Amino acid sequence: MLLIGENLNVISKKIGDALKQRDPVPIKEMALAQAKAGMDIIDINLGPARKEGPGLIEWVVTIVQDTVDLPLSLDTTNIEAMEAGLRAHRGKALINSISARPERI
């Protein structure tokens, strides 16, 4: 069984504000807390990430991987952001949820 930490989510007020302001402190704190809690993978959920999606996910992936030594699960419906996140990720990442539409696969 793998444990996936789901607390780096744009829906969270604290994390959402940190993402908007590009404040790495709350993101680092949450990544560390999840690692200390025994998570095997940390999920980064940016939702649709319509504005600056690729740049935002690259920034978050770098922050989290510089903070903890865990693989990441990338969760966004923005295809360009997903591709950017996969390029920025060191090692193998998990893609969290895609639709079954051929153009999205």
N, CA, C and O of each residue as an XYZ file, in Angstrom:
420
protein
N       0.840     -1.171      0.000
C       0.000      0.000      0.000
C       0.892      1.243      0.000
O       1.887      1.315      0.722
N       0.517      2.202     -0.814
C       1.201      3.487     -0.859
C       0.303      4.555     -0.258
O      -0.898      4.593     -0.526
N       0.884      5.411      0.545
C       0.140      6.531      1.124
C       0.438      7.790      0.322
O       1.598      8.148      0.118
N      -0.615      8.456     -0.129
C      -0.466      9.668     -0.921
C      -0.997     10.850     -0.123
O      -2.175     10.893      0.234
N      -0.117     11.807      0.153
C      -0.522     13.014      0.856
C      -1.242     13.950     -0.096
O      -0.707     14.305     -1.146
N      -2.448     14.352      0.264
C      -3.291     15.147     -0.626
C      -3.476     16.583     -0.139
O      -4.448     17.234     -0.523
N      -2.583     17.085      0.683
C      -2.801     18.395      1.304
C      -2.199     19.579      0.555
O      -2.417     20.722      0.957
N      -1.459     19.347     -0.503
C      -0.973     20.464     -1.324
C      -1.991     20.684     -2.434
O      -1.803     20.265     -3.576
N      -3.067     21.350     -2.064
C      -4.225     21.476     -2.939
C      -4.622     22.939     -3.058
O      -4.730     23.644     -2.055
N      -4.836     23.385     -4.275
C      -5.215     24.770     -4.546
C      -6.501     25.159     -3.814
O      -6.726     26.341     -3.555
N      -7.334     24.195     -3.483
C      -8.589     24.454     -2.780
C      -8.336     24.944     -1.350
O      -9.124     25.725     -0.816
N      -7.260     24.498     -0.738
C      -6.913     24.950      0.608
C      -6.599     26.439      0.580
O      -5.817     26.890     -0.256
N      -7.194     27.197      1.472
C      -6.965     28.638      1.490
C      -5.475     28.957      1.677
O      -4.912     29.774      0.948
N      -4.857     28.315      2.640
C      -3.445     28.580      2.928
C      -2.554     28.239      1.727
O      -1.688     29.028      1.347
N      -2.768     27.083      1.145
C      -1.956     26.656      0.002
C      -2.328     27.465     -1.238
O      -1.450     27.875     -1.997
N      -3.620     27.694     -1.446
C      -4.062     28.501     -2.588
C      -3.450     29.890     -2.568
O      -2.992     30.386     -3.597
N      -3.442     30.523     -1.391
C      -2.823     31.847     -1.261
C      -1.320     31.783     -1.523
O      -0.759     32.663     -2.176
N      -0.668     30.732     -1.007
C       0.778     30.573     -1.221
C       1.089     30.416     -2.705
O       2.078     30.961     -3.195
N       0.251     29.676     -3.419
C       0.451     29.490     -4.855
C       0.285     30.812     -5.593
O       1.095     31.148     -6.457
N      -0.757     31.560     -5.258
C      -0.998     32.842     -5.915
C       0.136     33.832     -5.670
O       0.525     34.580     -6.567
N       0.658     33.828     -4.452
C       1.696     34.784     -4.073
C       3.107     34.247     -4.307
O       4.097     34.942     -4.079
N       3.177     33.006     -4.763
C       4.472     32.330     -4.951
C       5.296     32.389     -3.661
O       6.484     32.713     -3.667
N       4.620     32.064     -2.562
C       5.253     32.012     -1.241
C       5.611     30.558     -0.955
O       4.715     29.741     -0.740
N       6.890     30.215     -0.947
C       7.268     28.816     -0.774
C       7.119     28.281      0.655
O       7.078     27.066      0.848
N       7.037     29.153      1.646
C       7.055     28.707      3.041
C       5.901     27.755      3.371
O       6.171     26.661      3.865
N       4.631     28.104      3.128
C       3.558     27.159      3.456
C       3.648     25.847      2.660
O       3.258     24.789      3.153
N       4.150     25.926      1.458
C       4.283     24.721      0.629
C       5.361     23.807      1.210
O       5.169     22.594      1.301
N       6.483     24.383      1.597
C       7.543     23.591      2.229
C       7.062     22.983      3.542
O       7.319     21.810      3.815
N       6.368     23.773      4.354
C       5.866     23.275      5.638
C       4.912     22.111      5.445
O       4.987     21.124      6.177
N       4.017     22.209      4.473
C       3.057     21.133      4.232
C       3.762     19.899      3.684
O       3.429     18.781      4.077
N       4.721     20.075      2.794
C       5.467     18.932      2.262
C       6.213     18.216      3.378
O       6.205     16.987      3.438
N       6.852     18.965      4.254
C       7.570     18.365      5.389
C       6.618     17.641      6.331
O       6.920     16.540      6.792
N       5.470     18.247      6.621
C       4.489     17.622      7.508
C       4.002     16.294      6.938
O       3.852     15.314      7.668
N       3.757     16.268      5.630
C       3.291     15.038      5.008
C       4.384     13.970      4.995
O       4.100     12.790      5.201
N       5.617     14.374      4.757
C       6.730     13.420      4.798
C       6.876     12.852      6.207
O       7.047     11.644      6.371
N       6.812     13.702      7.214
C       6.931     13.254      8.609
C       5.772     12.347      9.002
O       5.932     11.476      9.858
N       4.605     12.539      8.386
C       3.435     11.703      8.677
C       3.525     10.340      7.985
O       2.663      9.485      8.186
N       4.564     10.136      7.172
C       4.781      8.832      6.559
C       4.237      8.657      5.153
O       4.096      7.529      4.681
N       3.928      9.755      4.477
C       3.430      9.627      3.113
C       4.530      9.080      2.203
O       5.711      9.368      2.397
N       4.133      8.297      1.220
C       5.069      7.750      0.237
C       5.170      8.642     -0.995
O       6.206      8.683     -1.660
N       4.092      9.352     -1.292
C       3.998     10.223     -2.462
C       3.266     11.485     -2.024
O       2.355     11.423     -1.199
N       3.657     12.612     -2.566
C       2.957     13.863     -2.276
C       2.234     14.319     -3.538
O       2.833     14.446     -4.606
N       0.940     14.561     -3.393
C       0.114     15.016     -4.501
C       0.144     16.533     -4.570
O       0.003     17.212     -3.553
N       0.325     17.059     -5.763
C       0.231     18.499     -6.008
C      -0.989     18.707     -6.885
O      -0.987     18.353     -8.064
N      -2.039     19.288     -6.299
C      -3.290     19.481     -7.017
C      -3.471     20.957     -7.335
O      -3.745     21.765     -6.447
N      -3.315     21.302     -8.605
C      -3.490     22.681     -9.045
C      -4.831     22.909     -9.722
O      -5.102     24.007    -10.208
N      -5.680     21.876     -9.759
C      -6.969     22.030    -10.427
C      -6.748     22.368    -11.892
O      -5.847     21.815    -12.522
N      -7.564     23.278    -12.452
C      -7.418     23.613    -13.866
C      -6.191     24.470    -14.176
O      -5.743     24.498    -15.322
N      -5.647     25.158    -13.201
C      -4.428     25.973    -13.388
C      -4.462     26.761    -14.688
O      -3.535     26.690    -15.495
N      -5.524     27.503    -14.879
C      -5.698     28.233    -16.139
C      -4.680     29.351    -16.329
O      -4.204     29.581    -17.441
N      -4.348     30.041    -15.250
C      -3.390     31.144    -15.352
C      -2.005     30.649    -14.949
O      -1.812     30.142    -13.845
N      -1.071     30.801    -15.835
C       0.331     30.467    -15.560
C       0.530     29.019    -15.118
O       1.455     28.736    -14.356
N      -0.308     28.104    -15.575
C      -0.233     26.710    -15.157
C       1.136     26.067    -15.306
O       1.655     25.520    -14.333
N       1.744     26.111    -16.499
C       3.049     25.468    -16.651
C       4.125     26.048    -15.726
O       4.880     25.299    -15.106
N       4.195     27.361    -15.637
C       5.198     27.978    -14.765
C       4.933     27.696    -13.297
O       5.862     27.487    -12.517
N       3.664     27.690    -12.926
C       3.302     27.443    -11.536
C       3.655     26.029    -11.113
O       4.235     25.826    -10.046
N       3.312     25.051    -11.937
C       3.593     23.676    -11.537
C       5.097     23.400    -11.506
O       5.573     22.662    -10.643
N       5.845     23.985    -12.439
C       7.309     23.826    -12.403
C       7.855     24.370    -11.088
O       8.707     23.747    -10.455
N       7.358     25.537    -10.684
C       7.806     26.167     -9.438
C       7.486     25.280     -8.238
O       8.346     25.063     -7.385
N       6.251     24.761     -8.162
C       5.846     23.939     -7.024
C       6.621     22.623     -6.996
O       7.079     22.200     -5.934
N       6.770     21.980     -8.134
C       7.518     20.720     -8.190
C       8.946     20.941     -7.677
O       9.457     20.141     -6.892
N       9.571     22.004     -8.113
C      10.944     22.300     -7.671
C      10.992     22.547     -6.167
O      11.857     22.008     -5.477
N      10.066     23.360     -5.654
C      10.024     23.654     -4.214
C       9.871     22.365     -3.414
O      10.624     22.124     -2.471
N       8.904     21.543     -3.785
C       8.634     20.321     -3.016
C       9.802     19.353     -3.114
O      10.209     18.780     -2.103
N      10.350     19.161     -4.306
C      11.458     18.207     -4.431
C      12.744     18.715     -3.789
O      13.594     17.912     -3.405
N      12.903     20.018     -3.665
C      14.049     20.546     -2.931
C      13.846     20.435     -1.422
O      14.797     20.579     -0.654
N      12.604     20.180     -0.995
C      12.270     20.124      0.430
C      12.232     18.697      0.958
O      12.731     18.426      2.050
N      11.648     17.791      0.196
C      11.524     16.391      0.623
C      11.978     15.471     -0.502
O      11.940     15.834     -1.677
N      12.401     14.293     -0.123
C      12.877     13.311     -1.095
C      11.797     12.260     -1.332
O      11.958     11.089     -0.986
N      10.701     12.701     -1.927
C       9.582     11.814     -2.225
C       9.119     12.049     -3.655
O       9.233     13.162     -4.168
N       8.598     11.011     -4.304
C       8.012     11.227     -5.623
C       6.711     12.018     -5.486
O       6.111     12.085     -4.413
N       6.303     12.605     -6.589
C       5.109     13.439     -6.585
C       4.025     12.862     -7.478
O       4.290     12.163     -8.456
N       2.815     13.175     -7.109
C       1.637     12.900     -7.915
C       1.170     14.251     -8.440
O       0.922     15.170     -7.660
N       1.052     14.376     -9.746
C       0.661     15.652    -10.343
C      -0.802     15.592    -10.739
O      -1.244     14.658    -11.409
N      -1.545     16.602    -10.314
C      -2.987     16.597    -10.493
C      -3.447     17.947    -11.023
O      -3.566     18.913    -10.270
N      -3.704     18.006    -12.319
C      -4.231     19.203    -12.966
C      -4.939     18.787    -14.239
O      -4.564     17.800    -14.872
N      -5.956     19.533    -14.612
C      -6.636     19.259    -15.876
C      -6.017     20.053    -17.021
O      -6.453     19.929    -18.165
N      -5.019     20.856    -16.728
C      -4.319     21.660    -17.729
C      -3.211     20.804    -18.343
O      -2.205     20.520    -17.693
N      -3.403     20.397    -19.592
C      -2.447     19.495    -20.248
C      -1.052     20.106    -20.316
O      -0.066     19.412    -20.065
N      -0.952     21.383    -20.648
C       0.358     22.032    -20.740
C       1.044     22.068    -19.369
O       2.257     21.883    -19.268
N       0.262     22.304    -18.327
C       0.830     22.302    -16.979
C       1.297     20.902    -16.596
O       2.364     20.744    -16.002
N       0.509     19.890    -16.932
C       0.904     18.518    -16.619
C       2.221     18.175    -17.308
O       3.116     17.599    -16.689
N       2.339     18.525    -18.577
C       3.580     18.255    -19.309
C       4.758     18.984    -18.674
O       5.842     18.416    -18.541
N       4.551     20.235    -18.283
C       5.622     21.018    -17.647
C       6.007     20.408    -16.310
O       7.189     20.348    -15.972
N       5.028     19.957    -15.553
C       5.309     19.321    -14.265
C       6.099     18.042    -14.424
O       7.012     17.769    -13.645
N       5.751     17.255    -15.432
C       6.486     16.012    -15.687
C       7.929     16.301    -16.103
O       8.847     15.583    -15.707
N       8.126     17.347    -16.898
C       9.492     17.720    -17.294
C      10.308     18.195    -16.096
O      11.503     17.911    -16.010
N       9.679     18.910    -15.177
C      10.389     19.453    -14.021
C      10.672     18.395    -12.955
O      11.607     18.543    -12.169
N       9.879     17.342    -12.925
C       9.997     16.316    -11.885
C      11.262     15.494    -12.086
O      11.578     15.072    -13.198
N      11.976     15.277    -10.992
C      13.151     14.400    -11.017
C      12.683     12.973    -10.744
O      12.072     12.708     -9.708
N      12.958     12.077    -11.642
C      12.506     10.702    -11.474
C      11.098     10.517    -12.014
O      10.596     11.345    -12.775
N      10.468      9.421    -11.609
C       9.128      9.104    -12.091
C       8.077      9.800    -11.229
O       8.180      9.833    -10.003
N       7.072     10.352    -11.893
C       5.941     10.974    -11.201
C       4.685     10.158    -11.486
O       4.622      9.407    -12.458
N       3.714     10.316    -10.642
C       2.404      9.716    -10.842
C       1.486     10.782    -11.430
O       1.434     11.904    -10.927
N       0.773     10.440    -12.480
C      -0.232     11.350    -13.022
C      -1.544     10.992    -12.343
O      -2.051      9.879    -12.486
N      -2.079     11.938    -11.611
C      -3.308     11.715    -10.858
C      -4.490     12.189    -11.686
O      -4.723     13.389    -11.833
N      -5.208     11.262    -12.207
C      -6.467     11.460    -12.917
C      -6.348     12.174    -14.258
O      -5.890     13.313    -14.350
N      -6.765     11.478    -15.261
C      -6.942     12.063    -16.586
C      -8.299     11.595    -17.089
O      -8.820     10.581    -16.626
N      -8.858     12.313    -18.014
C     -10.107     11.848    -18.612
C      -9.759     10.822    -19.678
O      -8.611     10.743    -20.115
N     -10.728     10.050    -20.090
C     -10.494      9.004    -21.086
C     -10.632      9.539    -22.519
O     -10.602      8.760    -23.472
N     -10.781     10.834    -22.675
C     -10.853     11.395    -24.025
C      -9.493     11.231    -24.706
O      -8.467     11.571    -24.116
N      -9.471     10.717    -25.931
C      -8.195     10.440    -26.617
C      -7.238     11.626    -26.646
O      -6.032     11.441    -26.481
N      -7.745     12.830    -26.851
C      -6.849     13.991    -26.924
C      -6.208     14.319    -25.577
O      -5.217     15.049    -25.542
N      -6.732     13.812    -24.488
C      -6.174     14.069    -23.160
C      -5.207     12.980    -22.729
O      -4.378     13.189    -21.843
N      -5.316     11.816    -23.359
C      -4.423     10.712    -23.018
C      -3.144     10.928    -23.763
O      -2.218     10.127    -23.645
